[in-house]
Amino acid sequence: MSRALRIPGSKGQKEVSQDGRRRVDDENGAMVEAPRMDGLSSGRIESKVISVEEAAALVGPGSTVMVGGFGLVGSPLTLIEALLSSENARGLTTISNNVGEPGKGLGRLLLESKISRAIGSYFTSNPDVMERHLDGELEVRLVPQGTLAEAIRAGGAGLGGFYTKTGVGTDLAEGREVREIDGELYLFEKPLRADIALIRAHRADTLGNLTYYKTARNFNPDMATAAEVVVAEVDEIVEAGTLDPEHVVTPHPYVDYVVRAEITLGTDAGPLLDQAGGG
């Protein structure tokens, strides 16, 4: 049985295991799995809203973490900032389009040596990534952007992998399976999954249904399907039943926890820019 950690809640304390699943004590004091209530089948509505500190405590040493965003747009900046002060958030493997920007977003975690491996497609947006990699402090795996998106989607769909023409005949194909299909060569790509996904959305209800804001949507909906635990950082939290079902992109069964955004993108020292992490 996995270890559990205790984090403060608004009513007493909550038990959260290292894999992010809530746990309770049985009558003998042993840890047992708490039943999940991901819907209304119980006849009650259970809020998934937690504090940023509680969310950060779900990321343990050596975790594989999916992080939404294209650059900093659609990136969960509040959750990333909270990981800076979390002692358990170390030796992380990140799956993200890029590792933030110099000193911003995931770039801050990199400078604090909390990331040991990065899987992504656009590392050159942050020169610190290349510097750490050349110094042997960071392992990187370059994945073409379309392949990255599809690998995450495949992970969420429960697929064993897929074949793509992208990367055939390049260094990315070295030592990997290449198959001829109808006279064309294809490279086999395994799916991507994570221990936890930190995603960014615009609005959420207390059940965890999510809507997104323009291009801040990017990788976030796919990541919500491809992790054992999903935490959504949002601009606004409303009561269940408030959101128009036609506007919901990520249904609540995919989302374990919701936190309110406290940090959003700005331009230098100017006003905040748009909502949901970008425009």
N, C-alpha and C positions, 0 to 999 in steps of 0.2 A: 504494500500500500504506500502511496506516495506521501512524502512529508507535507505537513500543513503549516501555514504561518498565520498568525493572528494579527488582524488589522482593526483599528478602531472604527466603530460605526456610530451612527447617530443614536442607536438604541443598544446599549451594551456593547458587545463586540461580535464581529463576524469571523468565522473560520474559513479560510480560503487555502486550498491545496496549492502545491507548486504548479500544477497544470491549470490552475485558474478555476477549478470547479469548487463550488461551495461544499463545506463539510460540516457535520454536526456531531456532537458527542452522544454515544449511546448511554444507557443507564450505568454501564461500568466504566465510563470515561474514555472508551476507545473511539477512534475516529471512524465514522461510517459515511457513505455517500448520502448527501441530501438530495431528495427528489427535485428534478428541474421542473419549473413551471414556465414553459415557453409560450403559453397561450392562455386561452380562456376556458380550457376543458375542465378546470377545477371549479369554475364558477366564480373565481376571484381574479382580480387584476393585480399582478405583482409588479411593482416598479423596478426597472433595471438601472435606475440612476444611482451612481456612486460618486465618491469624491475623486479628484485627480490623484490624491495620495494613495487611495485604495487601488486605483487602476495601475499605478506605477509598481505597486507591490506584487502584481501578478506576473511581472517579468523577472524571471530568475536567472541565475548564472548560466551562461552557455545557451540561452534560449535562441531559437530561430524566430525572428520578428519580421513580419511583413509591415511595411510602412507606406501608406498612400502618399500620392503627390507626384507632380510633374514639375521639377525644380522645387520651389517652395509652395506653388499653387496646389491647393488641396492636400497639404501636408498637416498632420495633427501636431501643431507646434506646441500646444499646451502639454500634451502627453510627453513629447520629446523632452521638453524642459524639465518635467518632473523626474524623468529618468536620470538626469544629471545628479540629483541628490539621493538617488537610490543606491545603496551599497550592493544590492543583489544584481543590479543591472550591469553586468560586466561579461566580457568574453562573448559578446553577442554576434550572431550572424544576422545580417539584415538583408531582406529582399525588398528592393525598392528601385525605382527607375534610376535614381542617382543618390549620392550620399550628400544631400543638401547642397549648400554653398559654403564658401569659406566662413567658418564661425557662425553659421546659421543652420537651423534645423538639425538634421543628422550630422552636419558638419561639426556641431558643438560636441556631440557624443564622440565623434572621431578624435577631436583634439584632447578629450579627456580619457582617451585610450579605452573606451568602453566597447568598441567594435573591433572584433578580430578578423571577421570575414564579411565581405560584401558581395552580393549577387545583384547585378544590375546592368543597365545598358548605356548609361551616359555619365561616366565617371569624370570626364574632362570638365564638367561644370564646377568641379572643386579640385583645384591643384593640390590641396592637402592629401587627397586620396592617392595621387600618383607618388607624392613624396613619401608617404607612409609605406606604400607598396614597394617602392625601390629600396627603402631602408629595411625591408623584411618584417615590418610591424603589422602589415595588413595583407591578408590573402584576398584576392579579387577573382571573380568569375564573370567574364563578359558574356552577356546574352543579348542578341539582337532584340530591338525593342518590341517588334511584333511577336517574336518568339517568346519573349518574357511575358507578355500579356496572355498569350495562348497557353503557356505552361501553367500560369496561375489559374486560368479558367479550367484547364484540364484537371488540375489538382482539386478544384472545387466540385467538378463534375464526377469525380471518382474514376477518371480514365487512367490507364496504365502508361500513357504517352501518346505521341503523335509523330508523324513524319512531315518534314518541311524541306523545301529546296534551299531555304536561307542557310548559308554557312557551308554548303557543299563546295569542296575544292579549296577551302581556306584552312587556316590554322585551327579554327574552331572545330573542325571535323576530325582532327587528329586523334586516333585511338578510339573513335566512336563508330557506331553502326551506320553504314550507308547502304541503302537498298534501292535497287532499280525497280520502278513501278511504271508500267506502260512506256518503257523506253526512256524514262527520266530518273535521275538520281535524287534521292531524298535522304536527309539526315534525321535520325531518330532522336527525339527530344523527350526526356522524362518530365513528368508533371512536377510542379512546385507546391509544397505545403509548408505551413509554419506552426509553431507552438501557439503563437498569438499574433493577431493582426491589429494594428493601431490605424484606424481609418478616420477620414474627415468627411462629414456630411453637413448639410445646411440645417435641416430640422429633423427632430425625432419626437415620437411620442413616448410615453413612459413604458410602453411595451417593447420599444426598440425599432419600430418601423422608421425607415429613413428616406428623406428626399435629399437631392443634391443641388448645387448651385453652379450652373454653366460649366466651364472647363475644369472647375475644382472637382468634378466627378472623376475624371481620368481612371486610374487603376483601382479606386476604392471599392466599387461594387463587386468586382471579381475577387479582390482580397477578402471581402466579407464572407465568401463561400469557401475559402481555402485554408482556414486555420482552426485549430482546436478551440481557441477562445478569441472572441472578437470584441474589441472595445471601440465604440464610435464617439468621436469628439464632435460636438455640434454647436451651432450658434444659438439655437432655441429649442427648448424642450416643452412640449405641450401635452395635454391629457390624452389618454387613449380615446380614439374615436374622432379626434379633431382633424387629422390629416385626411385629405381627399384620397381615397384608395387609388384613383387613377394617377396620382402623382408619386406614389410610393415606388421607389426603385428597389430598395433592399427590404424584403419582408422581415418581420421581427424574429422568426425562428433562427435566423442567421446571426443575430446580435445578442451577445451575452450581457454587455454592460454599456451604459451611456454616461458621458461626462459633458459638462458645460465648458465651452471654449473660453479661455481667459486671455489668450494671446492670438492675435490675428496679424496678417501682413500689413505693413505700413510702408510708406515711401520716406526713407531717411527719418527725420524727426517730424514728418508731416502727419496728416490724419490717417486713420486706418483705411485700408483699401478693400472695398467691397465686403462681401460676407463669405463664409465657408472657405476661408483661406485663399481667396483670389477671385479673378473675374473670368 
